[in-house]
Amino acid sequence: MEQIELIILPLIIGYVLDLIFGDPRNWPHPIVGFGNMISLGTKKLNHGEHRLAKGAFMSLSLISLIYFSFLFLSNFILGLDKWAFIAFTSVFVFYGLANRSLLQEGYEVFKHLNEKGLEAGRKRLSWIVGRDTKGLSEQEIRLAVFETLSENLSDGVVAPLFYYAIGGLPAMMAYKMINTLDSMIGYKNEKYLYFGRIAAYIDDAANFIPARLTAFLMVLISFSYRGFIFIFRYGRSHTSPNAGYPESALAGILNCRFGGAHDYGGKMVEKPYIGECDRKIENAEIKRIAYINHAVCLAMIIIITSFYWAINFLV
């Protein structure tokens, strides 16, 4: 029973806190600290020769630092008091999840687009995507939101929970560092081509299982046979080895089409189409996306809880 308290109780508390609060912008957040560490290391190391080796050193060092720091803190606090450990872990599970904040960002883009017009929608979309949004149509903005929400359902929800399940809070926070490294330096441009290459490879490896798990959970909770077919048909079509799986699942669920030409800093990138039906996306459909995200997140909580209850019962 103690294992249930120490693993499941913080998971449930953190999940509920995310449902209630999301990520308030005026609150301190550990990911901001992660970003500051990456920025400092990049400034010190990303120049001159041996950038591949220096980027690998920084990435592996930061991931290890976060893992062992949280391992030490968790064990130290647990040695002091069980309930202090539960409180500490709950807070960081809350910070490790990003479900409500992701959906809030998606809703905000739709709200700006519908209430303030096309230019406001483009500007708000630029907060959550890496592409140039200046020339996007209303249809392209809505599709971009859905692509981003499906991909980030894996990165921001399923993957952190997956690593919490197999390695507790230290593994969850190490994954968040991996994901932050990729989002900051994992680009194939002149500045980061070598320096961020290992960070990008680590992120690809870390998300291999979670991305596919996300896709299958999406189609299961949606009872979508077409989504299941799309996973196998289009999952490997994306330029990313992982992002195509949740995007394919969502394209199948909604019977829509993602992909096409995207502008990244003036460079046009042709992404393979995922899906077949180039239909108009309606405003109300974001509510269905919200249902899918919440249902997948809850499914992960139930799966992890059931797994540890079963272990406790068998032992």
N, C-alpha and C positions, 0 to 999 in steps of 0.2 A: 504493500500500500504506500510505503514511503516513496517508491519509484514513481508512482502515479502522481503524488503531490509534487515532487521535484521536477518532473518533466511535463506532465499534462496540465497541471494547474497554471503554471506560467504561460503555457501555450494558449490556453483558453482566455486568461486575463489579457494577454497581449492582443489577441484577436479581437476581443470586445473593445479594448481601448482604441484599436485602429478603426473599428466600426463607428465609435463615438466621435473621435477627435481627428482622424486622418493625420496629416502632417501640418499643424499650424505653422505658418511662416515665421511667426515671432518667437517660436520656441527654439532652444538650442537643439541641434541634431548631430549625432555622431558622424553621419555621412559628410557633413560639412567639414568636420575635422579630418576625415579620410581624404577629402578633396584638397584640403590645405597641405596635407603631408605629400600628396602626389605632386601638387604644384611646386612645392619646395624642392623635392627630389628632381623633378623635370628641369627646373631652372638651374640646378647645380650640375646635372649630368648630361642633358640633351644637347651636346655640342661637341665638336671635334671628332676624333676617331673613336672606333669601337662602340658605336651607339647601340648596336644590337646587344652586346655584352653588358653595357651599362644599364640598358633598359631592362634586361633580364634580371640583373642584380637588384635593381630597385624594386621591380615587381615582386620577386620572390621574397625579398627582405620585408617589404610592407605586409604581404600576406602572412608571412610567418610571425611578424611582430604582432599583428592583430590577433591571430589564433592563440598564440601563447600568452598574450596579455590577458585575454578574456578567460583562458583556461586557468591562469594563476588567480585572477580576481574571483572567478566563480568558486574555486576550491577554497580560497581564503575566506570568502564571505560565508560559504557553507559551513566552514569550521567554526565560525562565530555564532551563527544562528540560522536555523532552517528557514524561518519566515523572512529574514533579511535576504537570503538567497532567492526565495520565490519572488520577492518584490523586485530585486535587482534584475533577475532574468525576465520577469514580466515586462518591465520597462523597455528592455532592449529587444524583446520579441516585438513589442509595439513599434519600436523604431525600425526594426528589420522588415516589417510588412509595409506595403505601399498600395493596398487595394483601394481604400477610400480616396486617397489623394489622386491616384491615377484616374479614377472615375470622375472626380471633381474637375480635373483638368479637361477631360473630354467634354463634360457638360458645359464648361466655361467657353470652349471653342464654339459649340453649337449655339449657346446663348448669345455670344457676341455676333456670330454670323446672322442669327435670326432677328436680333433686336437692333444691332448697330450697323449691319451691312457687311458687304464682302470684304472691304479693306480691314475692318476690325476683326473679322474672322481669320483673315490671313495673318494678321499680326499676332493674335492670340495663339494660333496654331504654331507659330515660330517658337513659342515657349517650350514646346514638347517634341519637336522633330528637328532633325539635323539638316533637312533639305531647305532650299530657298522657296519661300511660300508666296513671293510677290505676284507671280502670274497664275496662281491656282484659281480654278473656278469653284463654285459652291459644291459641285459634285466631287471634285478632287479633294477639297478640304474635308468633307465628310468621310471619304474613303481613307484619307490619311489618318484621321482620328481613329478609325476602326483598325487599321493596320497597326498603329502604335499601341492601342489598347490590347490587342491580341498578343503582340510580341512582349509587351511589358507585363501581361498577366503571367507569363513564364518567368521573366527576369525579376519582377517585383513582388510576386506572390508565391507561385509554386516552388521556384528554386530555393528561396530562403527557407520555406517550410520543409522542403525535402532535406536540406542540409541540417536543419534543426533536428529532424527526425533521426538522422544517422550519426550526428556528432554533437548535438546540443548547441548551446549558445555560441561556443567558440567557433564551430564550423559555420554557423549561420552568419556570424560577423565576418569571418574570413571570406565567405562568399560575397558579402556586400562589398568588401574591399576589392575582390576580383572584378566584380561588376562595375565598380566605380573607376578602377584602372582602365577597363576597356572603354568606358564612356568618355574618358578624358584623353587617353593617348592611343587607343586602339584604332587609329585611322591610317588608311593607305595613301597618305599625302607626303609631300616632301619633308615636312617637319617630323612626322611620327612613323614613317615607313619602316625604319629599322628600330628606333627606340621603343616603339609600342608593339612590335611584332609579337614578342613572347607574351605580353599581357593579353593580346587578342587571342593567341592560341590557347592560353590557360582558360580564358572566358569561354571559348568554343567547347573545350573539354568539359568544363564545369556545367555547362548548360545542355550537354548532349542528352542526358536522361530527362531532366526537367522539361525541356521543350517538347519532347515526344509525349511525356506524361500529361502535360498541359493540353496538348491537342486531343488526346484520347478522352480525357475528362470532359473537355468542351463538347465533344460529339455525344458522349454518353449522357450527360445531363440534359442535352438538347434533343435526344432521341433522333439524331440526324444521320440517316444512312448515307446521304449524299456527302456529308462532312467526313464520314469515315472513308469513303471512296476517294475524296479529294486529298486526304492526308497521304495516301499512297501514290496518287497521280501527280500531285504538285509539291509534296513536302520537300523534295530535293531540288526544286526549280529555283529557289531563292539563291541569291549570291551568298547569303549566310548559310552555314551548315545546319543552323537551328531555327532561325526565325521563320522559315517557310512552313514549319509544321503547325504552329498555332494559327498562322495566317491562312493556311490551306483549310484548316478545320473551320475557321470563321467564314471563309468564302463559301464553303459548302453549306454551312448552316444557314447563311443569309441568301445563298444563291446569287452571289455578286462576283465582281472581278477586281482583284488588286493588281498592282504592278504597273508597268509602262515606263515612260520617260520621266526621270526625276532630275531636278537641277540641284547640284551640290557645289555651291560656291562658284557658279558660272560654268561648271563642267556637267554636261548632260550624261546621265547614266541610264542606260536602257535596262530595266529590270524585267525579267520574264513575267508574263501574265500568270496569275494564279486565279483560276476560275474561268468561267465561260460567259456568264450573263452580264453584259455591261448595262445594267438597269439603273434607274434613278434611285438614289438613296433618300429615304424620307426622314424628316426630323425625328419622328417618334421612335425610330429604330434604335436610337442610343439607349432607350430603356431596356431593350432586349439584350444589348451588350452588357448593361449594368447587371441584369439578372444572371447572365452567363458568368461574369466575373465573380459575383457574390456566391453563386452556386459552386463554382470550382474551388474558391477559397474555403467555403464551408466543407466541401467534400474532402479537401486535404486535411482539415482539422479532424474530421470524423475518422478518416483513414488512419491518421497518426495515433489518435486516441484509442481506437479499436485495437491497433497493433500492440500498443503498450499494455492495454488491459488484458489482451490475450497472453502476452508474455508473463504478466504478473500472475494470471490465473494458472498457467502451466507450471510456472516455477513454484 
